[in-house]
C-alpha cells in the first residue's frame, strides 16, 4: 500500500476551503444588495454594499491563495507499507529509494 501523508490535517484544509467559499458566496449576495440599493436610489447603502463586495471578494481570493500556497508547500513524501503492517518505509519520489519510516 502506498499513500501520501499530508503535513496538515484535512480538517484545517477544509476550514480554509470553506472560508473561501463562504466569503465568495457572501460577495455574490453583496452584489445583489448593491444592485438593489442602486435600483432603489439609496446612494449611501450602495456605497456600503460596494465596499462590502470588494472586501468579501478580496478575502475570498486571499483565502483561496493561502490554500494553494499551503498545498504547494506540503511534503510529497510517500509512505510504503509492505505486507507486514509492522514495517513502514518512506519512498523518495525522485529516486524511489526506501528508508525506514519515522514519525
N, C-alpha and C positions, 0 to 999 in steps of 0.2 A: 504494500500500500504506500503510495507516495502522496503527500499532501503538503500544501504550503501553510505555514503557521504565520498568521498576521501578527504584527508587532503591537497593534492596538486592539482593544476589544471591539466586537461587532456592535455592541450597544452604543459605544461612543461614536462610531461611524454613522450609525442610524440616527443618532440625535443631530449630528451636523447636517446630514442629508434632509431630515425632516424640518430643521430650522430653515434651510434654504427654500424648501417647498412652501412652507407657511409664509415666509416673507414674500415670495413671488406671488402667491395667491392673494395675499393682503394688498400687494401693489396693484394687482388687477382689480380688486374691489375698490381701491382708492381711485383708480381711473374712472370707474363707474360713478363714484361720488363727485369727482371733478367734472365729469360731463353733466351730471345732474345740477351741480352748482352753477355751471356756466349757462345751462339752459334756463334755470330759474332766475338768473340775473343776480345771484349772490356773489359779488366780486370778492369779498373778504373770505368766504368759505372756499371759493375756487383757488385762491392763493394758498390757503391752508392745505387743501387737497393736493395741489400741485407739489408743494413741499413734501407732503407725505408720500406721494408717488415716487419722487426722486429718492427719498430716504429709504423706502422699502425695497425698491429695485436695487439700489446700491448695496444695501445689507444682504439681499439675496445673492447678488453677484459675488460679494466678498465671501459669503458662506460657501458657495459652490467652488470658488477659487481655493479656499482653505482646505476643503475636502480633497480637491485634486492635488494640492501640494502635499497633503498628508499621505494620500495613496502613493504618490511617486516616491516618497521618502521611506516607505515601508520596506522591510527586508524581503528579499526574494529567496530566502533560504528555503530549501526543500528538505523535508524530513522523510527518510525512507525507513519503513518498518518491515523487516523480512518476516518469515513465517513465525518466528518466535516473538511473542509480544513483549518479552523482557528486553529486547535489543532495539534500540533506535539509532539511526545513523543520519547525519546531516550530509546532504548531497550538494556539492558546489555546482551551481547552474552552468558555469562556463566550462569547467573541466570534467565534471561528472565524478570527481573524487569523493569517496565516502569516508567520513570521520565519525567517531562515536559522538552521539548527541549529548549535549549538556544543557540543563535547564537553568 
